[in-house]
Amino acid sequence: METRKNRIWNRNSEIDARECAEGVERKILAYADEIMCVENHFKEGAIGAMHHHPHTQITYVVSGQFAFTVDGEEQIVNPGDALLKREGIEHGCVCLKEGILLDIFTPMREDFV
């Protein structure tokens, strides 16, 4: 099932994941024009390529371990850690241990739907 814009109830078990890179699957959990919640499943060794976009993004590490580079600085992050990535700042990651990242974007990522 596809997540629909402005839908109140969005059950994870009913949302299909889509491959967005080798070893990375994305589920759009909920969104409206001003905000979007996305769950990303990474296999060990998978890469979130360096990129930037005109959205502010918060990433919460649900599980696993990741080496993140944000604005030229690299750090290892673990479950419970969170990152703030302002609009236009280059960022990317490598998955060190299989895991899940939860991303919140403002405004929503129209390119994801």
C-alpha positions in Angstrom: 0.0 0.0 0.0 1.1 3.5 -0.7 1.1 6.2 2.0 -1.3 9.0 1.1 -0.7 12.7 1.8 -2.5 13.9 4.9 -3.5 10.4 5.9 -3.9 10.3 9.8 -3.4 6.6 10.4 -0.4 5.0 8.7 0.4 1.5 9.8 4.0 0.4 9.1 3.0 -3.2 8.4 0.7 -2.0 5.6 3.3 0.2 3.9 5.5 -1.2 1.1 9.2 -0.6 1.1 10.9 0.6 -2.1 14.5 0.1 -3.0 16.2 3.5 -3.3 19.8 2.4 -3.5 21.7 -0.9 -3.4 21.0 -2.4 0.1 18.7 0.5 1.1 14.9 0.4 1.3 12.6 3.3 2.0 9.1 3.5 3.6 7.3 6.8 3.5 5.4 6.6 6.8 3.4 9.8 6.8 3.5 13.2 5.2 1.8 16.6 4.6 3.1 19.6 2.6 5.1 20.9 5.6 6.6 17.6 7.0 7.5 14.0 6.1 8.5 10.9 8.1 10.6 8.3 6.3 12.0 5.0 7.5 15.2 3.7 5.8 16.4 0.1 6.2 20.1 -0.4 5.5 22.0 -3.6 4.9 25.6 -3.7 6.3 27.9 -1.9 3.8 25.1 0.0 2.1 25.9 3.6 1.2 23.7 6.7 1.5 25.5 8.7 -1.2 26.7 12.2 -0.4 24.0 14.7 -1.4 22.2 17.9 -0.4 18.6 19.2 -0.7 16.5 22.3 0.1 15.0 20.6 3.2 15.9 20.6 6.8 16.3 17.0 8.0 16.5 15.2 11.3 17.8 11.7 11.3 17.2 9.4 14.3 19.2 6.1 14.5 16.6 3.4 15.4 19.1 0.5 15.1 22.5 -0.4 13.7 25.6 1.7 13.4 26.5 4.3 10.7 29.4 6.4 9.7 27.9 9.8 8.8 29.6 12.7 7.0 27.8 16.0 7.5 29.3 19.2 6.1 32.7 17.6 5.9 32.8 16.1 9.4 32.5 12.4 9.9 31.2 10.7 13.1 30.0 7.2 14.0 26.4 7.2 15.2 24.5 4.5 17.2 20.9 3.7 18.3 19.3 6.7 20.0 21.6 9.3 18.3 20.1 12.1 16.2 21.5 14.4 13.6 20.3 17.8 12.4 21.0 18.5 8.7 20.1 22.0 7.6 19.0 22.7 4.0 21.8 22.7 1.5 24.3 20.9 3.7 26.0 18.0 2.0 25.7 14.7 3.9 25.8 10.9 3.4 26.5 7.7 5.3 27.9 4.2 5.3 26.1 1.5 7.2 28.6 -0.3 9.5 26.0 -2.6 11.1 22.6 -3.4 9.5 20.0 -0.9 10.8 17.2 1.6 10.5 17.2 5.4 10.2 14.1 7.5 10.7 14.2 10.7 8.8 11.9 13.8 9.3 12.0 16.4 6.5 10.5 19.9 6.4 9.0 20.6 4.0 8.1 17.2 2.6 10.3 15.6 -0.1 8.1 15.8 -3.2 10.8 13.8 -5.1 10.0 10.8 -2.8 6.3 10.5 -3.8 
